[in-house]
């Protein structure tokens, strides 16, 4: 075990990071050691990176050398907002120092050069074109190399980056590997190095900074409304609308909260956007935590689309489609994107696959071939998973005489069928998921009408069951419509054939009105 | 003159309703009362229960079935009522259910909806976490003037659904002109501000031509438990009728001649017969 980091007191006792733990213990017997939680650090650092998007829209965590610890900001076209590069660097570094971090920073043309300068010549700002000269005196480690490479280079007497400049590239590559050349080229800007921004880059956004941090959700929502008006005007000027809006809340203590809403069709109506955020905030419950306050709010729009601002035709019928879209937007912003669905037909004979549920705000084109055959009688309600029933039939392949479903016996007076539905041999997959017999005795009082109970939510079976594998003896289904003496009409089916190795099983799949 | 007195009384009622800030509620009731009045001009006569099946929009209905296994009948009847409210301006029907009750009751199945005259693309199925959110969704949908009807299908008896809430829903429905339907199960009845309460049970279907053993078109036994839309409808309370659902809407069936269907309808033969033969048979009917 090694020391990953040391604090100021430990450093005074001549401990260094990278030292063996037993060596360190020998030097300082009363040493207090804690295990490093890398996952947590990574998360915190990622939050920290997001927060820096209040300085520049493109912020990335540099993961080439370590999963956390290095932050890259693309400040192209941003620095003048802070009064020049010098003052921007000072501001960014000093505000982090104010929070108690040990920080060093540098500004350079390339990611590699900035990394080297930040680590070995902190505070330097290299003007464009002088990268080569600035890097020359820095140690070889500044090229983001592996330990073996650094050791090898040092052995050869190559200690600084400048010593590599005139060398034969092929010889270097052959001896130290391709990455040395790659890193060198990246640092000097001969090869492009890409960074992946953590937050989506929005072309259109409006933001507001506060002199004094705010904390109440109401204030946030009011600001969101103001920003929506600003953003709406900009979108209107460009003739576009957006489907997705992000509200980014920058907290004083370097965290960012992101609220996202989706609209069914592209919009730029500030009232509508503001209302969607109000509903979204109601779904937050305990998640919202302003900490020590929010000092900047940004509203960004993405998924842009053209929106007409002209009047619709004179003979346009007001069919309320727009009202409905807005209603669905409002409802999904509060209830969740999957709460509201509608049936969509799929071109198949398998009943549970023939109609699937699709979210209303993400509609896809209907398939005209998938419309169900009107001659076939289909039930009004379908059980998401068919339930097993016990059946007594008069003749082996005929309709049943009596069935037992959910422990109640039904005397069947009328029946029609069978309608045989074969498995789709061109698909392979699991068998149809059927429900096991529920444990009736263990049923307790339903906690569902009380929203405050923290019991796990009942698992919702998917409307579309898994596919039936092709196995002619077990997956052919014969459907019957039956009616009992009380007038209840059921849709039942039999899997399997009489005389096969496995006895046929019966299931109840739906109800007719 | 008794007729004039009644007229004055109606006018006074409307005035009071306006003062109580529920003008449309009164209007809906007055509209129906007028329509029922035309059907049965004599004021002593009770309203025809069938007339109530064409109730105007803007009302809160309760549709009760005795047991959960009759859920399809209750929903079918409700769709029948809701379908009459569809207009070019109001094209959507919302169906709301609590998350986790779909295995208990089943979900509306797209291919079966067309039989009830409802376009599956226009029926929005909402599955919602808890009762508070469901009631919010219901109110929100009722307030939208492009929605024809909102159906809440509740397998349980939630405590959140009390008289105050139903009164609130009723007023909202009246104000926006959107009908709301609460589909409930069980024999217990809670205090409710719903104007109409139906008790639905499935009934043995009529005969299908050429196939006496096959189940026929949907048939319901409908009991009007509550009809608070005026004196006439109030007198229809407790009446029971037998109705069929056909492509043309509800059709009354005489209880004595249960075997005869009200409308001739061809049905595919249920026995596996050769396709051309089956086709000819159905055409002959």
Interface residues (C-beta under 8 A of the other chain):
Chain A: X317 X318 X319 X320 X321 X323 X324 X327 X328 X330 X331 X334 X335 X336 X339 X340 X341 X342 X343 X344 X345 X351 X354 X355 X357 X360 X366 X372 X374 X375 X376 X377 X378 X379 X380 X381 X382 X383 X384 X385 X405 X406 X408 X413 X414 X415 X416 X417 X418 X435 X446 X448 X449 X450 X451 X457 X458 X459 X460 X461 X463 X481 X482 X483 X485 X486 X487 X488 X489 X510 X511 X512 X513
Chain B: X69 X70 X71 X72 X73 X75 X76 X77 X79 X88 X89 X90 X91 X92 X98 X99 X100 X102 X103 X105 X106 X107 X108 X109 X110 X111 X112 X113 X114 X115 X116 X120 X121 X122 X123 X124 X125 X126 X127 X128 X129 X130 X131 X132 X133 X136 X137 X140 X141 X144 X145 X146 X147 X156 X158 X159 X160 X161 X201 X202 X203 X204 X205 X208 X211 X213 X214 X215 X218 X219 X220 X221 X245 X268 X270 X272
